[in-house]
Amino acid sequence: MSAKGRQIWGTACRTFFTELMAKLSKPAPPKSPALDAAQVASDPVLKPAGGLHGAPQQRTYTIADYRLEQPQFEVRQVPVGDEVRYEVIGDLSAPAPPIRPSQYLSRDQHIEIYRWMLLNRRMEALLENLYKQGQVVGGVYFGLGQEACSCASAYALRQDEWLGPMIRNQGALLVRGFSSRDIMMQYMAKAGSPTGGRDASSHFGDIREHNVVAPISTLGDLIPVLAGVALGARLQGREIAVMTYIGDGGQSTGVTYEGLNFAAVQRLGLVLIVENNLWGYSTPADMQFRVKDLAERAIAYGIPGVIVDGTDACQVYDAAHEACERARRGEGPTLIEAKMMRMKGHAIHDAAAYVPHDLLEYWTRRDPIARFEHYLLREKKWLTDEENRRLLAEVEEQIDRDRDFALASPMPTPESAGEARVYCHTSCHDISPKYAVPSARKQAVDLPSGDAAVHLK
């Protein structure tokens, strides 16, 4: 660049920076005076409104909580040397809360539920012994610690309504009319079992007398099935309650959402008991979902969500009763979260060594049968010690008779393998409406000239 060119370039740069500094040195314009709330509210442009251009509206929801205690602890995964274990963060020293008095149950109904719970536990204890003696074909699934949830919830159904139990709801099967000998024979694969020895687990039901849909292994699938049962009853002119269960692990499946959403949209009488027993096999609930309570998921479906202490039979029954009444009025489904703990492993082969000992002690103090017994004998005084001893003896005698009957029952014969006991066929049983023949309006349809009905073969 020539000397003259450098002079022109330097002059231009000095002029640019001089003007820039002059602009930056000017005082800032005065701020607008602050607007008070009244001015903002009166201005249609400034007024906040729910939507993209204003302050968002905050919605609040209510989840009914029947519990008399709200435990504050968390199960975390921690490394210990070369292993990974679970430990509990929080206070586990609290004593068990009292039973919450029922608003609906009579004295006799309390005692009847108590008896079902006793029968449930004694039957499962015998099944464990039979398994260890080699009498059980396959595994055994226990509902220890969940007897109040199974028995009291099923007790809220009427005889002509429907139940879809899961593998731990053997107490619900007893309430619905199956005997303990039925269930023991089923596990022993005897010829006289509900499946005639074709299944050696809890996958059985009865759609003719007991209105029980058999458990389905793929978790969540019972939900749309029971929604379909409620829809079928509606088509026959009836609004009924139908009840099924899902665990804290199984409720994460897609079919759970699909089935419950369908029931909600159609306002079907589905009562869904979410059994939050803290463990999905060996995974703690705190590592499965981020919501504080699974009942909160009811908000997304637009249906009521309720939380109960799953070890308190009165709470479980009252919540189930109210949900069933809603269903019968045609007001749609209810999600009930029952909080408790599975006191044994996933099945008999699982020793549940992963469960922290202090957590096990905490829930042992909340034993549903011990608490209910204390409530009936000491608080309500509806049973004397002698009456309770007689009741326990009667349950023991019934269990012993049913065990002996199951043990003496024959296994299926080889010749019976060809019998139609697995799949339905034309001569199996009549398929007819349960409540009434659905009515349909007949309307003539005029086809345009030249068109004909199409019949697909």
Secondary structure, 3 states (H helix, E strand, C coil): CCHHHHHHHHHHHHHHHHHHHHHHCCCCCCCCCCCCHHHHHHCCCCCCCCCCCCCCCCCCCCCEECCCCCCCEEEEEEEECCEEEEEEEECCCCCCCCCCCCCCCCHHHHHHHHHHHHHHHHHHHHHHHHHHCCCCCCCCCCCCCCHHHHHHHHHCCCCCCEEECCCCCHHHHHHCCCCHHHHHHHHCCCCCCCCCCCCCCCCCCECCCCCECCCCCCCCCHHHHHHHHHHHHHHCCCCCCEEEEEECCHHHCHHHHHHHHHHHHHCCCEEEEEEECCEECCEEHHHCCCCCCHHHHHHHHCCCEEEEECCCHHHHHHHHHHHHHHHHCCCCCEEEEEECCCCCCCCCCCCCCCCCHHHHHHHHCCCHHHHHHHHHHHHCCCCCHHHHHHHHHHHHHHHHHHHHHHHHCCCCCHHHHHCCCCCCCCCCCCCCCCCCCCCCCCCCCCCCCCCCCCCCC
